[in-house]
């Protein structure tokens, strides 16, 4: 199959966030609402709400040029230990609160940064400390993000030993020139080596990430990346379209020259590249699971983290700058090292800003996130929220149908491939009026 090269749209990717990860937008959260998090933590748990734990490990060997997360590349071993001690203190501070009752973690996610930056000893000490108050023996999924160049066979064995069931390898590309141009620390030989070790050790699920439209991307290089990804035969593949958030190096360089467009390819070109990857993987027996993922159905056990969150689960977000949601309240931790460490040294949760949300906002949040899978059931929202979504959001749905992005057949609402490839740009149509046309983050 030929890869479509788009020439009609010459505009490059603009600076700013594009990916919709939550609702209402983060820019609406405030420090004045932080006390509402404590109220939620100390209120009786709502029945049948799933619970997850996110641990932010903010260390990297290098900062990628497209990265917008809170990460550190200059911390020594003692400082890493200081952070891990603070992280275990934070997790302990949640123990015993009324909002947890007898609830067990349904899913656990180690994100970053680079969780695999930690040494075997550091990782085992962290888990030992956490286990003084919590365990995740009942978790259906424990995910661990890895940068291939940080992995050794012994480290992968340690990662499996702590209960990880799903390994996610941040491959991003297989071309060393592109990896270097975008500030990635690993090289292509390390990808294959780490992947083979992970297979030999026997992780239940292995996901690899690619990014379409990185600096230096060409048609031939993208086809090569897709070919190499197929050769690995992962259980799932995640393909992101390159975005340029305000605090990334690429954005800062563009804005310093008075430009609001970046050197990244246009959105239409990136959509064509993702579509190509999807079609190649579909021909190999994979199925599309969302606007970013394909899975091998006979081997893939589902995305417990994703699907639980997108159906209203509580998430205890721990670590510097982490995001969480608990019993109707969104929250984010403080986003500097100094604040995070000092608050935990004082025995306080490191909360920064929050937003209590209404039932209607909960509905919107679940609906727009579930639309990213390409299919939603209107009956689910009728049962859970008592609303007919096609009537409550008639204007948004009518426009999506008219433009060919959505079809509606009774309760079955499906996105076309064209809709799914641009889903994040379509979701703001469902936002309440006060959140239209404002900065997202």
N, C-alpha and C positions, 0 to 999 in steps of 0.2 A: 504494500500500500504506500502511496505517496503521501508525504507530509505536506499539509497545506501551509504555504507561506502567504501571509496576509500583507497586501500592499495598499489596500484602500485606506486604512487608518494609519497615518504616519505619526500621530501624536505619541510621545513616549509616556511612560507611567508617571503620573503626578506624585508629588510628595504628599504623604498623609496616609492614615490608616484606611484599610479597605475591608479587612476581615472582621466579620460580626461574630463576637464570641459570647455576648451577654446582652441583656436588656433589663432596665433602661441603660443608655450609654454611660460609660464610666465617668464622663465629664459632669454628670449629674450627682455623683456621690460626694459627700461632704464630711468633714471632721465633726461637725455639730451632731451628726447622727451616730457617731461611734458608740455612745452609751446604749443604743438600741441593740447592739450585738450582745452585750452582757445580759440584757433583759431576755433575749432569745435563748441564750445559753442556759439561763436559770429558769426557764419555763418548761412545763411538762412536755415530753416528746409527742409529736404528732404521729398517730398510728400509721404503720406501713410505709413510712418514708425511709428510703434507703440512705445509707451513710457511707461517705468516702473520706479518705485522707490524702492530701497532697503535701509532699515534702519538697521544698525548693532548695536545690543544691547549686549555689550561684557561682561556681568556679569553672573557669575555662582556661585552656592553654593559650588561646588567642581569642580576640573579639572579632567575630565576623562582621563584615562591612554592612550587612543587612540586619544585624541583630538590634533589637529594641528592648530586650529583657534586662533586668538588673543582674549583671554578672561582674565578676572580678577576675582579673588576670595577673594580679600583683601580690597575692596573699601568700605568706610563707606557711610552713607546716604548723607553727604555733597558732597563727591566726585562724587557720582552718579548724584546728582543735577548739579554739574559742567559739567559733561559729557553731560547730556541731554540739558543743555543750549547751549553747543558748537554744538551739533547735530542740534538743531533748527536753530542756526546761519548759519551752513553750508547749510542747505536746503534753507534758505532765500537767500543765495548768488547766488543760481541758478535762482531765480525769475527774470523775466524781460529780460533775455538774448535772443538775436535774435534767437538762435537755438531752442527755445521753442515755439515762436509764440503763437498761440492759442491752442496748443496741451494740451490734458488732459491725465492723467495717465490711462493707460489701466489696469495696475496691480500694486499692492503694496505688498512688502514682508518684514515682520519683522523677521530678522534672528539673529543668535548669535553664541556663547553665549546662553543666555536664556532670550528672551524678557519677558517671564512671571515672571522673577526675580523682575521686577518693581512692586511697590505697585500700588494700584488703583489710588491714588492721583498723583503719579509720572507719570503714563501713561496718565492720563487726562490732566495734565499740559503740557506734551510734545505735545499732539495733539492740544491743544488750541494754543500753540505757532506756530506750523506748519500751522495751519489754518489761521493765519494772512496773509500768502502769498499763500498757496496751499490748495486744498481740493482733495479728491479722490471720490467725489460723483458719478463720471461717471465710476469708475473702475469696471471692470467685475469680478475681483477677488482681495481680500485682505487676505493674508495668514499670520498667526501668529504662530510661533514655541513655544512650551511649554514643560517644564519639569514637569511631573505629580506631583511631591512633592511640587511644588511652587503654586499649584492651590487651590483656594477655590471657593465656588459657587459664592460669590460676585465678585471675580476677573474675573471669566468667564463671568459674566454679564457685567462687564466693558469692557472686550475685545470685546464682541458682540456689545456693545453700540458705540464703535468707528468705527464700520463698517466692522469688520472682517467677512468674508464669509467662510474662509477655515481654520480650526484648524488642526495643525500637532503636534501630541503627540510623544515626543521622548521616546518611551517605551524601545526599544533596546532588552529587554529580560524580561521574567516573573520569572526567577529563582533568588532568592535573593542572593545566593552565587555568582552567575556570576555577578550580578549587583555590588556587593561589590568588587569583585576581579578586576573589570574593572574601579573602581572609580566612579560609578554612585551614585548620591545623593539620589535617590528615592528608594522605596521598592515596591514590587508587589501589596500590598493592595491599595496603593495610585493610581496606574494605573486604576484599576477598578472604584474606587471612582470618580476620575477626569473624566473618560470617561462617566460615567453615568450622572454626572452633565452636561457635555457638550451636551449630547443627550437631557436632559430635557430642557435645555436653548434654544435649537433649532438651532444650527449652521448648515448651509446649507451643508457643507462638513466636514467630520472628517477623517483625515489620521492618521495612526499609523506607526511608524518606527520600524523595527527590524534590527539587525546586525547578520549576519551568521559568526561564527568563533571567537567569543569573547574569551578572556582568560577563560579557564575552560570549554569550550563547549564540550559536548558529544552528541552522537546520541540520547539518551533518553531525554536529556534536550532540544535539538533542537525540537524534536517531540512535547514535552510539550509546548514549546513556540509557535509553529505553531497552536497547538490545542487551546491554550488560546486566541491567536489572532483571530482565526475563531469564537470563542464564542462571542467576542465583536461585530462582524459583522460590521466592518468599511466600509466607502464608498470607501476607497482605502487603500492599504498596500504598503509601501516601504520597500524593503529588500536590504540592502547593504552587500557586502562582505567585511569583515574586512581587512583594509589595515594598513600599519605601516609607516606613513610619518616620515621624518627625525626628525622633532621637537616634536614628541610625546614622552611621558614618556617611552612607551614600546621600541621605537627605541633607545632612549638615554641609557636605561639600557642594551640593547643588544650590542650597539656599545662600551659601557664602558668596556665590557668583551671581546672586540675584535671580536665580532660575527656580521656577516652581515645577518644572519637569525634570525628571532624572534621566540618566543614560540607559535606563532599563527599557526593554521592548514594550510595545503597546499591549494593552489588555487583550485586544483581539488576537494578536499574535500568540500571546501566552495561552489563551483559550484554545487556539488551534493546536498548540503543542501538547496541552493536557489531553485534548480529544484524541490526538494521535496515540499517546501513551495508553489511554483507556482502550482504544480499539485494538492495539497490539496485544494487550493483556487479555482482553475479551476473547480474542482468537486463540489464546492459549488456555482457555477454560476458566478465567476469572470473571467475576461479576462486579458491577459497579455498586458500591455500598454507600457512597455519598458523593458530593461534589469534589472530594479530594481523595477518595479511597477506592481501591479494588481489592477483592478478597477471593481466595480459592475456597469455594463453599464447602468442599468435602473435608478440608483441613482447618478451616477457620472457625473459632468458637464464639465469634462475636466480639464487639467492643463494649465491655461492661462499663468502663469509665465513661465513654461517650454517651452510650444509650441511657445510663442511669442519670447522668447530669441533664440530658436533654428531656428527661421525663420528670424533672423536679427533685432529684436527690439533694440531700444536704452534703456539702463538701467542707471539711475542716482544712482550710488553707494555711500551711505553716511555712515559716521561713521569711526572709526579708522580701518585702514588696509583694507577697503572695496574695492571691484572691481567694475568697471563700464565700459560701452561702449557707446560712443556718436559720431554719424555721422562719423563712420569709424576709430575711435581712441579708443583703449583699454586704460584703466588707473587703477591705484591703489593709494589709499590714503596712507599717511605716517602711519607707523605701530608702533609708540610708543605713549603712553599717553601724554607725555610732548610735543612732536612735534605737535600732533593733537590739543591740547588745545591752545598752544601758537600761532599757525598759525591762528586759528579762533579768538582768542583775538585780533590779529592784522588785522582782517578783510580780510584774505586771504583764498582761497580754499586750503585745506590741501593735495595737490597733491604730489605724490612721484615719480612715474614712469609711463611711457606710451609707446604705440607702435601704430603708424598709420599703417593700414593694406591695402594691395592692394585688388583689386576686386577679383583676383584669390584666395587670402587668405580668403576673405569673403566667397567665394564658398566652399573652403575646410572646413572652420569652420562650416557652415550650414550643409554641407553634412555629416561630421563625427558625429555631434551632432544628426542630424535626424536619422542616422543609429542606434542610441541607442534605437529608438522606434521599431526596427525590420523591418521597411519598409520605403523605399523612392521612390519617383516618379521622374524618370529622366526628364520627361517633365517639372517639376517645375524649374529645373536648366537650362534647355534649354531656357525657357521663361525669367527667371530672369537674367541669366548670359551669355546666348548665347553660351553655351558649351555643348558638348555631354560627359557626365561624364564617361560613360563606355569606351569611346575612350581615353579621356584625362588621365584616370587613369586605363588604360587597364591592366597594370602589376599587380596592387593591386587587381582589381576585378577578374582577371584570377586566381590568387593564391587562393583567398577566395572561388571561385567556385570549384577549384580543390580539396580543402581541405574539402569541404562539409559545409562551413559556410555560403555561400550565393547562392541563385538561382536568375537568371535573365530571365525574360519573357517579352520581349519588353521593355517598360518603367518601368515595375514593378520589383523592386529590393528588395528581401526579405532575411532576415537572418534566418537561422535555429535556433532551440533552443540551440544547442551546440554553435553556433556563438554568439547568444545573451548573453549567460551566461558568455562569455569571451570577450565581445565586446571591452572593454577598451584596452585590450592587442592587438587587431587587428587594431585599428584606426591609430596608427603611420605609418602603411604602406602607408597612404595617405599624410603624411607630406612631405613638400619640402625637398630637399637634405640637406640644411643647418640646418634643425631642426631634422634630423635623429640622433639617438644615443647621444642625449644630455640630461642633467638633465631637467626634465619637469618644476619644480617649481623654 
